[in-house]
Amino acid sequence: MGVGKTTFVRSLLIGLGIDQPPEGSPTFAIAHEYQGPMGEIAHIDYFRFKSEAELDDAGIPSYYWERKMIVISEWLCSWPTFREKVLNSGRSVQVQLEFQDNHPIERQIKIMQLGRHQ
């Protein structure tokens, strides 16, 4: 909490050429969709889900496997089974944000490509 996920996503969306102002974290809406020069982009927040069954009910898998789009996920780690499916797809990049030791306003960012990018 408070490590800068939404700030990072806003900057990423601007970098991906989104013209409209990024809407912030979709905690209450669950997902925000954008159209950019590279195609469709979805920003999904998993924080409010109570079960993996709710992911299916909300149509979340379609963002990953039925649509050709960039999906930015917050709190995906809350759902390890679904997370593994996403990470094992061969098309994932994981971004890890952490508070920097002894520097409360600095962050450490790790970006890791997982599998083969298609």
Backbone atoms as SQL, in Angstrom:
CREATE TABLE atoms (id INTEGER PRIMARY KEY, chain TEXT, resi INTEGER, resn TEXT, atom TEXT, x REAL, y REAL, z REAL);
INSERT INTO atoms VALUES
  (1, 'A', 1, 'MET', 'N', 0.838, -1.183, 0.000),
  (2, 'A', 1, 'MET', 'CA', 0.000, 0.000, 0.000),
  (3, 'A', 1, 'MET', 'C', 0.884, 1.248, 0.000),
  (4, 'A', 2, 'GLY', 'N', 0.528, 2.196, -0.854),
  (5, 'A', 2, 'GLY', 'CA', 1.216, 3.475, -0.848),
  (6, 'A', 2, 'GLY', 'C', 2.609, 3.482, -1.433),
  (7, 'A', 3, 'VAL', 'N', 2.973, 2.404, -2.161),
  (8, 'A', 3, 'VAL', 'CA', 4.330, 2.340, -2.707),
  (9, 'A', 3, 'VAL', 'C', 4.448, 3.090, -4.042),
  (10, 'A', 4, 'GLY', 'N', 3.319, 3.427, -4.654),
  (11, 'A', 4, 'GLY', 'CA', 3.368, 4.198, -5.893),
  (12, 'A', 4, 'GLY', 'C', 2.864, 3.465, -7.116),
  (13, 'A', 5, 'LYS', 'N', 2.062, 2.421, -6.941),
  (14, 'A', 5, 'LYS', 'CA', 1.553, 1.650, -8.080),
  (15, 'A', 5, 'LYS', 'C', 0.765, 2.526, -9.049),
  (16, 'A', 6, 'THR', 'N', -0.163, 3.305, -8.516),
  (17, 'A', 6, 'THR', 'CA', -1.014, 4.132, -9.374),
  (18, 'A', 6, 'THR', 'C', -0.201, 5.219, -10.062),
  (19, 'A', 7, 'THR', 'N', 0.744, 5.812, -9.370),
  (20, 'A', 7, 'THR', 'CA', 1.614, 6.820, -9.983),
  (21, 'A', 7, 'THR', 'C', 2.424, 6.200, -11.105),
  (22, 'A', 8, 'PHE', 'N', 2.944, 5.002, -10.881),
  (23, 'A', 8, 'PHE', 'CA', 3.695, 4.303, -11.919),
  (24, 'A', 8, 'PHE', 'C', 2.804, 4.032, -13.130),
  (25, 'A', 9, 'VAL', 'N', 1.588, 3.546, -12.890),
  (26, 'A', 9, 'VAL', 'CA', 0.674, 3.224, -13.996),
  (27, 'A', 9, 'VAL', 'C', 0.310, 4.480, -14.771),
  (28, 'A', 10, 'ARG', 'N', 0.037, 5.577, -14.081),
  (29, 'A', 10, 'ARG', 'CA', -0.264, 6.835, -14.784),
  (30, 'A', 10, 'ARG', 'C', 0.871, 7.213, -15.721),
  (31, 'A', 11, 'SER', 'N', 2.098, 7.127, -15.240),
  (32, 'A', 11, 'SER', 'CA', 3.260, 7.463, -16.070),
  (33, 'A', 11, 'SER', 'C', 3.400, 6.484, -17.231),
  (34, 'A', 12, 'LEU', 'N', 3.166, 5.205, -16.982),
  (35, 'A', 12, 'LEU', 'CA', 3.234, 4.198, -18.046),
  (36, 'A', 12, 'LEU', 'C', 2.191, 4.484, -19.119),
  (37, 'A', 13, 'LEU', 'N', 0.961, 4.805, -18.709),
  (38, 'A', 13, 'LEU', 'CA', -0.092, 5.104, -19.682),
  (39, 'A', 13, 'LEU', 'C', 0.266, 6.322, -20.530),
  (40, 'A', 14, 'ILE', 'N', 0.816, 7.342, -19.912),
  (41, 'A', 14, 'ILE', 'CA', 1.257, 8.510, -20.678),
  (42, 'A', 14, 'ILE', 'C', 2.346, 8.100, -21.656),
  (43, 'A', 15, 'GLY', 'N', 3.295, 7.278, -21.193),
  (44, 'A', 15, 'GLY', 'CA', 4.359, 6.789, -22.065),
  (45, 'A', 15, 'GLY', 'C', 3.854, 5.937, -23.214),
  (46, 'A', 16, 'LEU', 'N', 2.725, 5.270, -23.019),
  (47, 'A', 16, 'LEU', 'CA', 2.115, 4.451, -24.075),
  (48, 'A', 16, 'LEU', 'C', 1.224, 5.272, -25.003),
  (49, 'A', 17, 'GLY', 'N', 1.196, 6.585, -24.780),
  (50, 'A', 17, 'GLY', 'CA', 0.490, 7.482, -25.690),
  (51, 'A', 17, 'GLY', 'C', -0.989, 7.663, -25.422),
  (52, 'A', 18, 'ILE', 'N', -1.435, 7.409, -24.209),
  (53, 'A', 18, 'ILE', 'CA', -2.838, 7.618, -23.888),
  (54, 'A', 18, 'ILE', 'C', -3.102, 9.119, -23.823),
  (55, 'A', 19, 'ASP', 'N', -4.063, 9.598, -24.613),
  (56, 'A', 19, 'ASP', 'CA', -4.376, 11.023, -24.676),
  (57, 'A', 19, 'ASP', 'C', -5.219, 11.499, -23.501),
  (58, 'A', 20, 'GLN', 'N', -6.177, 10.660, -23.076),
  (59, 'A', 20, 'GLN', 'CA', -7.040, 11.086, -21.975),
  (60, 'A', 20, 'GLN', 'C', -6.278, 10.981, -20.663),
  (61, 'A', 21, 'PRO', 'N', -6.628, 11.798, -19.695),
  (62, 'A', 21, 'PRO', 'CA', -5.930, 11.684, -18.401),
  (63, 'A', 21, 'PRO', 'C', -6.193, 10.308, -17.788),
  (64, 'A', 22, 'PRO', 'N', -5.151, 9.597, -17.347),
  (65, 'A', 22, 'PRO', 'CA', -5.372, 8.314, -16.681),
  (66, 'A', 22, 'PRO', 'C', -6.281, 8.505, -15.476),
  (67, 'A', 23, 'GLU', 'N', -7.175, 7.548, -15.271),
  (68, 'A', 23, 'GLU', 'CA', -8.218, 7.686, -14.266),
  (69, 'A', 23, 'GLU', 'C', -7.784, 7.295, -12.869),
  (70, 'A', 24, 'GLY', 'N', -6.543, 6.943, -12.674),
  (71, 'A', 24, 'GLY', 'CA', -6.110, 6.514, -11.350),
  (72, 'A', 24, 'GLY', 'C', -6.383, 5.038, -11.146),
  (73, 'A', 25, 'SER', 'N', -6.289, 4.595, -9.933),
  (74, 'A', 25, 'SER', 'CA', -6.480, 3.189, -9.632),
  (75, 'A', 25, 'SER', 'C', -7.943, 2.791, -9.823),
  (76, 'A', 26, 'PRO', 'N', -8.193, 1.684, -10.511),
  (77, 'A', 26, 'PRO', 'CA', -9.576, 1.248, -10.713),
  (78, 'A', 26, 'PRO', 'C', -10.090, 0.383, -9.565),
  (79, 'A', 27, 'THR', 'N', -9.725, 0.708, -8.337),
  (80, 'A', 27, 'THR', 'CA', -10.115, -0.105, -7.189),
  (81, 'A', 27, 'THR', 'C', -11.623, -0.316, -7.148),
  (82, 'A', 28, 'PHE', 'N', -12.402, 0.715, -7.381),
  (83, 'A', 28, 'PHE', 'CA', -13.852, 0.574, -7.285),
  (84, 'A', 28, 'PHE', 'C', -14.468, 0.156, -8.613),
  (85, 'A', 29, 'ALA', 'N', -13.914, 0.594, -9.724),
  (86, 'A', 29, 'ALA', 'CA', -14.445, 0.218, -11.037),
  (87, 'A', 29, 'ALA', 'C', -13.927, -1.143, -11.477),
  (88, 'A', 30, 'ILE', 'N', -12.892, -1.658, -10.875),
  (89, 'A', 30, 'ILE', 'CA', -12.192, -2.902, -11.175),
  (90, 'A', 30, 'ILE', 'C', -11.285, -2.750, -12.392),
  (91, 'A', 31, 'ALA', 'N', -11.789, -2.167, -13.490),
  (92, 'A', 31, 'ALA', 'CA', -10.950, -2.021, -14.681),
  (93, 'A', 31, 'ALA', 'C', -11.246, -0.695, -15.378),
  (94, 'A', 32, 'HIS', 'N', -10.207, -0.093, -15.906),
  (95, 'A', 32, 'HIS', 'CA', -10.326, 1.061, -16.788),
  (96, 'A', 32, 'HIS', 'C', -9.733, 0.644, -18.123),
  (97, 'A', 33, 'GLU', 'N', -10.400, 1.002, -19.199),
  (98, 'A', 33, 'GLU', 'CA', -9.892, 0.674, -20.533),
  (99, 'A', 33, 'GLU', 'C', -9.537, 1.955, -21.271),
  (100, 'A', 34, 'TYR', 'N', -8.467, 1.871, -22.050),
  (101, 'A', 34, 'TYR', 'CA', -7.966, 3.001, -22.814),
  (102, 'A', 34, 'TYR', 'C', -7.677, 2.551, -24.239),
  (103, 'A', 35, 'GLN', 'N', -7.739, 3.491, -25.171),
  (104, 'A', 35, 'GLN', 'CA', -7.339, 3.237, -26.554),
  (105, 'A', 35, 'GLN', 'C', -6.122, 4.099, -26.819),
  (106, 'A', 36, 'GLY', 'N', -5.024, 3.480, -27.230),
  (107, 'A', 36, 'GLY', 'CA', -3.799, 4.209, -27.499),
  (108, 'A', 36, 'GLY', 'C', -3.268, 3.882, -28.880),
  (109, 'A', 37, 'PRO', 'N', -2.185, 4.497, -29.270),
  (110, 'A', 37, 'PRO', 'CA', -1.612, 4.256, -30.591),
  (111, 'A', 37, 'PRO', 'C', -1.159, 2.803, -30.796),
  (112, 'A', 38, 'MET', 'N', -0.858, 2.100, -29.693),
  (113, 'A', 38, 'MET', 'CA', -0.430, 0.699, -29.800),
  (114, 'A', 38, 'MET', 'C', -1.612, -0.255, -29.682),
  (115, 'A', 39, 'GLY', 'N', -2.812, 0.265, -29.491),
  (116, 'A', 39, 'GLY', 'CA', -3.996, -0.568, -29.351),
  (117, 'A', 39, 'GLY', 'C', -4.647, -0.388, -27.994),
  (118, 'A', 40, 'GLU', 'N', -5.446, -1.383, -27.630),
  (119, 'A', 40, 'GLU', 'CA', -6.194, -1.316, -26.381),
  (120, 'A', 40, 'GLU', 'C', -5.300, -1.585, -25.171),
  (121, 'A', 41, 'ILE', 'N', -5.622, -0.912, -24.074),
  (122, 'A', 41, 'ILE', 'CA', -4.911, -1.087, -22.810),
  (123, 'A', 41, 'ILE', 'C', -5.961, -1.171, -21.703),
  (124, 'A', 42, 'ALA', 'N', -5.795, -2.122, -20.802),
  (125, 'A', 42, 'ALA', 'CA', -6.676, -2.224, -19.633),
  (126, 'A', 42, 'ALA', 'C', -5.830, -2.123, -18.374),
  (127, 'A', 43, 'HIS', 'N', -6.359, -1.418, -17.397),
  (128, 'A', 43, 'HIS', 'CA', -5.727, -1.304, -16.072),
  (129, 'A', 43, 'HIS', 'C', -6.702, -1.954, -15.098),
  (130, 'A', 44, 'ILE', 'N', -6.311, -3.090, -14.531),
  (131, 'A', 44, 'ILE', 'CA', -7.183, -3.874, -13.663),
  (132, 'A', 44, 'ILE', 'C', -6.619, -3.889, -12.249),
  (133, 'A', 45, 'ASP', 'N', -7.499, -3.713, -11.269),
  (134, 'A', 45, 'ASP', 'CA', -7.115, -3.770, -9.862),
  (135, 'A', 45, 'ASP', 'C', -7.838, -4.955, -9.221),
  (136, 'A', 46, 'TYR', 'N', -7.079, -5.885, -8.667),
  (137, 'A', 46, 'TYR', 'CA', -7.624, -7.116, -8.084),
  (138, 'A', 46, 'TYR', 'C', -7.924, -6.995, -6.600),
  (139, 'A', 47, 'PHE', 'N', -7.756, -5.824, -6.038),
  (140, 'A', 47, 'PHE', 'CA', -7.831, -5.637, -4.595),
  (141, 'A', 47, 'PHE', 'C', -9.195, -6.011, -4.001),
  (142, 'A', 48, 'ARG', 'N', -10.288, -5.694, -4.678),
  (143, 'A', 48, 'ARG', 'CA', -11.626, -5.915, -4.122),
  (144, 'A', 48, 'ARG', 'C', -12.181, -7.319, -4.343),
  (145, 'A', 49, 'PHE', 'N', -11.564, -8.107, -5.186),
  (146, 'A', 49, 'PHE', 'CA', -12.089, -9.453, -5.427),
  (147, 'A', 49, 'PHE', 'C', -11.998, -10.286, -4.157),
  (148, 'A', 50, 'LYS', 'N', -12.997, -11.103, -3.941),
  (149, 'A', 50, 'LYS', 'CA', -13.050, -11.951, -2.747),
  (150, 'A', 50, 'LYS', 'C', -12.714, -13.410, -3.052),
  (151, 'A', 51, 'SER', 'N', -12.799, -13.822, -4.325),
  (152, 'A', 51, 'SER', 'CA', -12.490, -15.207, -4.700),
  (153, 'A', 51, 'SER', 'C', -12.091, -15.247, -6.163),
  (154, 'A', 52, 'GLU', 'N', -11.405, -16.320, -6.539),
  (155, 'A', 52, 'GLU', 'CA', -11.029, -16.472, -7.946),
  (156, 'A', 52, 'GLU', 'C', -12.255, -16.679, -8.820),
  (157, 'A', 53, 'ALA', 'N', -13.338, -17.220, -8.250),
  (158, 'A', 53, 'ALA', 'CA', -14.578, -17.364, -9.009),
  (159, 'A', 53, 'ALA', 'C', -15.102, -15.996, -9.452),
  (160, 'A', 54, 'GLU', 'N', -14.901, -14.977, -8.615),
  (161, 'A', 54, 'GLU', 'CA', -15.323, -13.624, -8.982),
  (162, 'A', 54, 'GLU', 'C', -14.553, -13.104, -10.195),
  (163, 'A', 55, 'LEU', 'N', -13.311, -13.549, -10.361),
  (164, 'A', 55, 'LEU', 'CA', -12.538, -13.144, -11.541),
  (165, 'A', 55, 'LEU', 'C', -13.243, -13.615, -12.808),
  (166, 'A', 56, 'ASP', 'N', -13.678, -14.873, -12.797),
  (167, 'A', 56, 'ASP', 'CA', -14.408, -15.417, -13.949),
  (168, 'A', 56, 'ASP', 'C', -15.732, -14.686, -14.149),
  (169, 'A', 57, 'ASP', 'N', -16.472, -14.466, -13.062),
  (170, 'A', 57, 'ASP', 'CA', -17.765, -13.788, -13.149),
  (171, 'A', 57, 'ASP', 'C', -17.629, -12.382, -13.734),
  (172, 'A', 58, 'ALA', 'N', -16.518, -11.720, -13.437),
  (173, 'A', 58, 'ALA', 'CA', -16.282, -10.361, -13.937),
  (174, 'A', 58, 'ALA', 'C', -15.691, -10.354, -15.348),
  (175, 'A', 59, 'GLY', 'N', -15.405, -11.523, -15.904),
  (176, 'A', 59, 'GLY', 'CA', -14.846, -11.596, -17.253),
  (177, 'A', 59, 'GLY', 'C', -13.377, -11.248, -17.348),
  (178, 'A', 60, 'ILE', 'N', -12.676, -11.313, -16.240),
  (179, 'A', 60, 'ILE', 'CA', -11.263, -10.924, -16.215),
  (180, 'A', 60, 'ILE', 'C', -10.397, -11.773, -17.152),
  (181, 'A', 61, 'PRO', 'N', -10.581, -13.098, -17.220),
  (182, 'A', 61, 'PRO', 'CA', -9.732, -13.882, -18.126),
  (183, 'A', 61, 'PRO', 'C', -9.781, -13.416, -19.583),
  (184, 'A', 62, 'SER', 'N', -10.897, -12.846, -20.003),
  (185, 'A', 62, 'SER', 'CA', -11.005, -12.398, -21.396),
  (186, 'A', 62, 'SER', 'C', -9.999, -11.301, -21.720),
  (187, 'A', 63, 'TYR', 'N', -9.633, -10.494, -20.733),
  (188, 'A', 63, 'TYR', 'CA', -8.642, -9.450, -20.979),
  (189, 'A', 63, 'TYR', 'C', -7.302, -10.064, -21.396),
  (190, 'A', 64, 'TYR', 'N', -6.986, -11.208, -20.863),
  (191, 'A', 64, 'TYR', 'CA', -5.686, -11.835, -21.118),
  (192, 'A', 64, 'TYR', 'C', -5.690, -12.768, -22.324),
  (193, 'A', 65, 'TRP', 'N', -6.771, -13.509, -22.521),
  (194, 'A', 65, 'TRP', 'CA', -6.728, -14.570, -23.519),
  (195, 'A', 65, 'TRP', 'C', -7.690, -14.404, -24.685),
  (196, 'A', 66, 'GLU', 'N', -8.637, -13.489, -24.602),
  (197, 'A', 66, 'GLU', 'CA', -9.582, -13.334, -25.705),
  (198, 'A', 66, 'GLU', 'C', -9.408, -12.014, -26.451),
  (199, 'A', 67, 'ARG', 'N', -8.668, -11.113, -25.886),
  (200, 'A', 67, 'ARG', 'CA', -8.481, -9.804, -26.501),
  (201, 'A', 67, 'ARG', 'C', -6.993, -9.539, -26.672),
  (202, 'A', 68, 'LYS', 'N', -6.658, -8.875, -27.752),
  (203, 'A', 68, 'LYS', 'CA', -5.269, -8.507, -27.980),
  (204, 'A', 68, 'LYS', 'C', -5.084, -7.105, -27.407),
  (205, 'A', 69, 'MET', 'N', -4.479, -7.056, -26.215),
  (206, 'A', 69, 'MET', 'CA', -4.324, -5.774, -25.534),
  (207, 'A', 69, 'MET', 'C', -3.206, -5.857, -24.511),
  (208, 'A', 70, 'ILE', 'N', -2.790, -4.694, -24.054),
  (209, 'A', 70, 'ILE', 'CA', -1.853, -4.607, -22.940),
  (210, 'A', 70, 'ILE', 'C', -2.703, -4.571, -21.672),
  (211, 'A', 71, 'VAL', 'N', -2.382, -5.437, -20.711),
  (212, 'A', 71, 'VAL', 'CA', -3.116, -5.470, -19.451),
  (213, 'A', 71, 'VAL', 'C', -2.153, -5.113, -18.323),
  (214, 'A', 72, 'ILE', 'N', -2.492, -4.079, -17.590),
  (215, 'A', 72, 'ILE', 'CA', -1.708, -3.648, -16.433),
  (216, 'A', 72, 'ILE', 'C', -2.487, -4.089, -15.197),
  (217, 'A', 73, 'SER', 'N', -1.858, -4.886, -14.361),
  (218, 'A', 73, 'SER', 'CA', -2.555, -5.492, -13.226),
  (219, 'A', 73, 'SER', 'C', -1.971, -5.011, -11.908),
  (220, 'A', 74, 'GLU', 'N', -2.857, -4.610, -10.991),
  (221, 'A', 74, 'GLU', 'CA', -2.465, -4.284, -9.620),
  (222, 'A', 74, 'GLU', 'C', -3.055, -5.337, -8.694),
  (223, 'A', 75, 'TRP', 'N', -2.286, -5.777, -7.739),
  (224, 'A', 75, 'TRP', 'CA', -2.700, -6.761, -6.729),
  (225, 'A', 75, 'TRP', 'C', -3.001, -8.139, -7.325),
  (226, 'A', 76, 'LEU', 'N', -2.426, -8.447, -8.476),
  (227, 'A', 76, 'LEU', 'CA', -2.602, -9.780, -9.051),
  (228, 'A', 76, 'LEU', 'C', -2.038, -10.845, -8.117),
  (229, 'A', 77, 'CYS', 'N', -1.052, -10.477, -7.311),
  (230, 'A', 77, 'CYS', 'CA', -0.443, -11.410, -6.359),
  (231, 'A', 77, 'CYS', 'C', -1.456, -11.943, -5.343),
  (232, 'A', 78, 'SER', 'N', -2.610, -11.300, -5.216),
  (233, 'A', 78, 'SER', 'CA', -3.641, -11.764, -4.294),
  (234, 'A', 78, 'SER', 'C', -4.295, -13.065, -4.752),
  (235, 'A', 79, 'TRP', 'N', -4.113, -13.413, -6.007),
  (236, 'A', 79, 'TRP', 'CA', -4.753, -14.593, -6.589),
  (237, 'A', 79, 'TRP', 'C', -3.700, -15.478, -7.246),
  (238, 'A', 80, 'PRO', 'N', -2.958, -16.252, -6.444),
  (239, 'A', 80, 'PRO', 'CA', -1.789, -16.980, -6.937),
  (240, 'A', 80, 'PRO', 'C', -2.062, -17.966, -8.076),
  (241, 'A', 81, 'THR', 'N', -3.189, -18.640, -8.065),
  (242, 'A', 81, 'THR', 'CA', -3.473, -19.597, -9.146),
  (243, 'A', 81, 'THR', 'C', -3.655, -18.861, -10.468),
  (244, 'A', 82, 'PHE', 'N', -4.464, -17.816, -10.456),
  (245, 'A', 82, 'PHE', 'CA', -4.681, -17.026, -11.671),
  (246, 'A', 82, 'PHE', 'C', -3.391, -16.319, -12.080),
  (247, 'A', 83, 'ARG', 'N', -2.661, -15.812, -11.107),
  (248, 'A', 83, 'ARG', 'CA', -1.389, -15.126, -11.368),
  (249, 'A', 83, 'ARG', 'C', -0.420, -16.043, -12.109),
  (250, 'A', 84, 'GLU', 'N', -0.332, -17.292, -11.678),
  (251, 'A', 84, 'GLU', 'CA', 0.564, -18.247, -12.337),
  (252, 'A', 84, 'GLU', 'C', 0.170, -18.458, -13.795),
  (253, 'A', 85, 'LYS', 'N', -1.124, -18.524, -14.077),
  (254, 'A', 85, 'LYS', 'CA', -1.587, -18.667, -15.469),
  (255, 'A', 85, 'LYS', 'C', -1.131, -17.467, -16.298),
  (256, 'A', 86, 'VAL', 'N', -1.282, -16.281, -15.735),
  (257, 'A', 86, 'VAL', 'CA', -0.879, -15.066, -16.444),
  (258, 'A', 86, 'VAL', 'C', 0.632, -15.054, -16.651),
  (259, 'A', 87, 'LEU', 'N', 1.378, -15.328, -15.589),
  (260, 'A', 87, 'LEU', 'CA', 2.835, -15.266, -15.679),
  (261, 'A', 87, 'LEU', 'C', 3.401, -16.352, -16.582),
  (262, 'A', 88, 'ASN', 'N', 2.728, -17.486, -16.660),
  (263, 'A', 88, 'ASN', 'CA', 3.205, -18.578, -17.514),
  (264, 'A', 88, 'ASN', 'C', 2.751, -18.448, -18.960),
  (265, 'A', 89, 'SER', 'N', 2.053, -17.372, -19.279),
  (266, 'A', 89, 'SER', 'CA', 1.564, -17.180, -20.648),
  (267, 'A', 89, 'SER', 'C', 2.706, -16.884, -21.620),
  (268, 'A', 90, 'GLY', 'N', 3.869, -16.520, -21.091),
  (269, 'A', 90, 'GLY', 'CA', 5.000, -16.183, -21.953),
  (270, 'A', 90, 'GLY', 'C', 4.944, -14.764, -22.482),
  (271, 'A', 91, 'ARG', 'N', 3.986, -13.982, -22.017),
  (272, 'A', 91, 'ARG', 'CA', 3.832, -12.616, -22.512),
  (273, 'A', 91, 'ARG', 'C', 3.776, -11.609, -21.380),
  (274, 'A', 92, 'SER', 'N', 4.452, -11.889, -20.289),
  (275, 'A', 92, 'SER', 'CA', 4.327, -11.038, -19.108),
  (276, 'A', 92, 'SER', 'C', 5.620, -10.328, -18.759),
  (277, 'A', 93, 'VAL', 'N', 5.446, -9.137, -18.246),
  (278, 'A', 93, 'VAL', 'CA', 6.529, -8.364, -17.660),
  (279, 'A', 93, 'VAL', 'C', 6.069, -8.034, -16.248),
  (280, 'A', 94, 'GLN', 'N', 6.905, -8.324, -15.273),
  (281, 'A', 94, 'GLN', 'CA', 6.552, -8.052, -13.883),
  (282, 'A', 94, 'GLN', 'C', 7.308, -6.824, -13.413),
  (283, 'A', 95, 'VAL', 'N', 6.579, -5.901, -12.814),
  (284, 'A', 95, 'VAL', 'CA', 7.171, -4.694, -12.244),
  (285, 'A', 95, 'VAL', 'C', 6.955, -4.768, -10.742),
  (286, 'A', 96, 'GLN', 'N', 8.033, -4.667, -10.008),
  (287, 'A', 96, 'GLN', 'CA', 7.973, -4.730, -8.547),
  (288, 'A', 96, 'GLN', 'C', 8.423, -3.395, -7.988),
  (289, 'A', 97, 'LEU', 'N', 7.565, -2.772, -7.187),
  (290, 'A', 97, 'LEU', 'CA', 7.875, -1.498, -6.550),
  (291, 'A', 97, 'LEU', 'C', 8.039, -1.740, -5.062),
  (292, 'A', 98, 'GLU', 'N', 9.100, -1.216, -4.501),
  (293, 'A', 98, 'GLU', 'CA', 9.344, -1.368, -3.063),
  (294, 'A', 98, 'GLU', 'C', 9.847, -0.052, -2.496),
  (295, 'A', 99, 'PHE', 'N', 9.535, 0.175, -1.216),
  (296, 'A', 99, 'PHE', 'CA', 10.118, 1.319, -0.535),
  (297, 'A', 99, 'PHE', 'C', 11.622, 1.096, -0.431),
  (298, 'A', 100, 'GLN', 'N', 12.399, 2.151, -0.627),
  (299, 'A', 100, 'GLN', 'CA', 13.849, 2.084, -0.509),
  (300, 'A', 100, 'GLN', 'C', 14.227, 2.137, 0.964),
  (301, 'A', 101, 'ASP', 'N', 15.091, 1.244, 1.404),
  (302, 'A', 101, 'ASP', 'CA', 15.531, 1.231, 2.801),
  (303, 'A', 101, 'ASP', 'C', 16.079, 2.588, 3.212),
  (304, 'A', 102, 'ASN', 'N', 15.633, 3.058, 4.352),
  (305, 'A', 102, 'ASN', 'CA', 16.112, 4.304, 4.958),
  (306, 'A', 102, 'ASN', 'C', 15.805, 5.552, 4.131),
  (307, 'A', 103, 'HIS', 'N', 14.998, 5.420, 3.075),
  (308, 'A', 103, 'HIS', 'CA', 14.624, 6.569, 2.253),
  (309, 'A', 103, 'HIS', 'C', 13.128, 6.474, 1.972),
  (310, 'A', 104, 'PRO', 'N', 12.286, 6.970, 2.868),
  (311, 'A', 104, 'PRO', 'CA', 10.849, 6.751, 2.755),
  (312, 'A', 104, 'PRO', 'C', 10.179, 7.345, 1.512),
  (313, 'A', 105, 'ILE', 'N', 10.818, 8.290, 0.828),
  (314, 'A', 105, 'ILE', 'CA', 10.189, 8.829, -0.375),
  (315, 'A', 105, 'ILE', 'C', 10.827, 8.281, -1.659),
  (316, 'A', 106, 'GLU', 'N', 11.835, 7.436, -1.532),
  (317, 'A', 106, 'GLU', 'CA', 12.457, 6.819, -2.692),
  (318, 'A', 106, 'GLU', 'C', 11.923, 5.401, -2.864),
  (319, 'A', 107, 'ARG', 'N', 11.850, 4.956, -4.123),
  (320, 'A', 107, 'ARG', 'CA', 11.367, 3.618, -4.427),
  (321, 'A', 107, 'ARG', 'C', 12.413, 2.856, -5.227),
  (322, 'A', 108, 'GLN', 'N', 12.406, 1.555, -5.056),
  (323, 'A', 108, 'GLN', 'CA', 13.213, 0.670, -5.881),
  (324, 'A', 108, 'GLN', 'C', 12.259, 0.010, -6.859),
  (325, 'A', 109, 'ILE', 'N', 12.589, 0.038, -8.138),
  (326, 'A', 109, 'ILE', 'CA', 11.741, -0.550, -9.169),
  (327, 'A', 109, 'ILE', 'C', 12.529, -1.647, -9.864),
  (328, 'A', 110, 'LYS', 'N', 11.934, -2.850, -9.904),
  (329, 'A', 110, 'LYS', 'CA', 12.515, -3.974, -10.627),
  (330, 'A', 110, 'LYS', 'C', 11.568, -4.348, -11.757),
  (331, 'A', 111, 'ILE', 'N', 12.104, -4.471, -12.967),
  (332, 'A', 111, 'ILE', 'CA', 11.310, -4.860, -14.126),
  (333, 'A', 111, 'ILE', 'C', 11.910, -6.148, -14.670),
  (334, 'A', 112, 'MET', 'N', 11.064, -7.192, -14.714),
  (335, 'A', 112, 'MET', 'CA', 11.527, -8.501, -15.150),
  (336, 'A', 112, 'MET', 'C', 10.642, -9.042, -16.248),
  (337, 'A', 113, 'GLN', 'N', 11.255, -9.429, -17.368),
  (338, 'A', 113, 'GLN', 'CA', 10.498, -10.096, -18.427),
  (339, 'A', 113, 'GLN', 'C', 10.375, -11.565, -18.052),
  (340, 'A', 114, 'LEU', 'N', 9.183, -12.093, -18.104),
  (341, 'A', 114, 'LEU', 'CA', 8.924, -13.468, -17.721),
  (342, 'A', 114, 'LEU', 'C', 8.567, -14.268, -18.972),
  (343, 'A', 115, 'GLY', 'N', 9.264, -15.339, -19.197),
  (344, 'A', 115, 'GLY', 'CA', 8.982, -16.156, -20.376),
  (345, 'A', 115, 'GLY', 'C', 9.387, -15.444, -21.643),
  (346, 'A', 116, 'ARG', 'N', 8.854, -15.891, -22.730),
  (347, 'A', 116, 'ARG', 'CA', 9.151, -15.329, -24.056),
  (348, 'A', 116, 'ARG', 'C', 8.072, -14.335, -24.423),
  (349, 'A', 117, 'HIS', 'N', 8.427, -13.114, -24.765),
  (350, 'A', 117, 'HIS', 'CA', 7.447, -12.093, -25.181),
  (351, 'A', 117, 'HIS', 'C', 7.035, -12.368, -26.604),
  (352, 'A', 118, 'GLN', 'N', 5.720, -12.492, -26.848),
  (353, 'A', 118, 'GLN', 'CA', 5.216, -12.795, -28.200),
  (354, 'A', 118, 'GLN', 'C', 4.568, -11.592, -28.812);
